[in-house]
Each structure stands twice: as structure tokens, then as C-alpha cells.
Amino acid sequence: MSWSVELSRPARQDLARLDRTNARRVLDALDRLASTDEGDVRCLQGAYEWRLRVGDVGVRFRFDYGAETIVVRRILPRGRAYRD
């Protein structure tokens, strides 16, 4: 099963703030997750959100099962990624 990836506006802004190498790594990891379901993924406690860890970057996202879309909410350094 292949999913599509949708970046929210805050996620696009977060991605633009990353250096080129980390941004490429995050996009590659999201593509890999969407196509093969591989990655360091865990469910966040107390939320209907998941996280994908890419080195020192945390990607918070939700699955939209109806649309088969991974909706990326934030892309932040790991220390800040899981607050709120």
C-alpha cells in the first residue's frame, strides 16, 4: 500500500528552517514511510499522533486512513518536537 504525504503549513515552515542535509533526510524518510511502512515510528502517548525519528529531528504526523494520507503536523528538533 502506498500513502501520500501532506505537509501542513507549520511543517513546511519547519522544513524550510532545517539545513539542506537534514531536510533531504526527512523527506527521504517520509517517502520511505509512505511507500514501505519503514522507519522509527511510535505512537505518542495521550494523542492520536505518531512520531517519526530522523536523526536529531522529530516528525509529528497523523494517519488519515480514509484518504490514505500521512498528514505531517510538525518537523522539529527532538527536544521540541513532542511538546504540546
C-alpha positions as CSV (number, residue, x, y, z in Angstrom):
1,M,0.0,0.0,0.0
2,S,1.4,3.4,-0.9
3,W,0.3,6.5,1.0
4,S,0.6,10.1,0.0
5,V,2.3,12.7,2.3
6,E,0.8,16.1,3.0
7,L,2.8,18.8,4.9
8,S,0.8,21.2,7.0
9,R,1.8,24.9,6.8
10,P,3.8,24.8,10.1
11,A,5.5,21.6,8.9
12,R,6.6,23.3,5.6
13,Q,7.9,26.3,7.6
14,D,9.8,23.9,9.9
15,L,11.3,22.1,6.9
16,A,12.5,25.4,5.4
17,R,14.3,26.1,8.7
18,L,16.3,22.9,8.5
19,D,19.7,22.7,6.9
20,R,19.7,21.1,3.4
21,T,21.1,17.8,4.6
22,N,18.5,17.2,7.4
23,A,15.7,18.4,5.1
24,R,16.6,15.8,2.5
25,R,16.9,13.1,5.2
26,V,13.4,14.0,6.5
27,L,11.8,13.9,3.0
28,D,13.5,10.6,2.2
29,A,12.3,9.1,5.5
30,L,8.7,10.3,4.8
31,D,8.9,8.8,1.3
32,R,10.1,5.5,2.7
33,L,7.4,5.5,5.3
34,A,4.7,6.2,2.7
35,S,5.8,3.5,0.3
36,T,7.1,0.7,2.5
37,D,5.9,1.4,6.0
38,E,9.5,1.5,7.3
39,G,11.0,3.9,9.8
40,D,11.5,4.6,13.5
41,V,7.8,5.2,14.2
42,R,6.0,5.2,17.5
43,C,2.6,6.3,18.8
44,L,2.7,9.4,21.0
45,Q,1.1,8.8,24.4
46,G,-2.2,10.6,25.0
47,A,-2.6,11.7,21.4
48,Y,-3.7,10.3,18.2
49,E,-0.4,11.3,16.7
50,W,2.7,9.4,15.7
51,R,6.3,10.4,15.5
52,L,9.0,9.5,13.1
53,R,12.5,10.0,14.3
54,V,15.1,11.0,11.7
55,G,18.4,11.5,13.5
56,D,18.0,14.5,15.7
57,V,14.8,15.6,14.1
58,G,11.3,14.6,15.2
59,V,8.4,14.5,12.7
60,R,4.9,14.5,14.3
61,F,2.1,13.2,12.0
62,R,-1.3,11.6,11.8
63,F,-2.7,8.9,9.5
64,D,-5.8,9.9,7.5
65,Y,-7.0,6.3,6.8
66,G,-9.9,7.5,4.6
67,A,-7.7,9.4,2.2
68,E,-4.6,7.2,2.7
69,T,-2.6,10.2,3.6
70,I,0.1,10.9,6.1
71,V,-0.5,14.4,7.4
72,V,2.7,15.9,8.8
73,R,2.0,18.4,11.5
74,R,5.5,19.5,12.7
75,I,9.2,18.9,12.0
76,L,11.3,20.0,14.9
77,P,14.5,19.2,16.8
78,R,13.7,16.2,19.0
79,G,13.7,18.2,22.2
80,R,10.9,20.5,21.0
81,A,9.1,18.1,18.7
82,Y,7.0,16.3,21.3
83,R,5.9,19.3,23.5
84,D,2.2,20.3,23.4
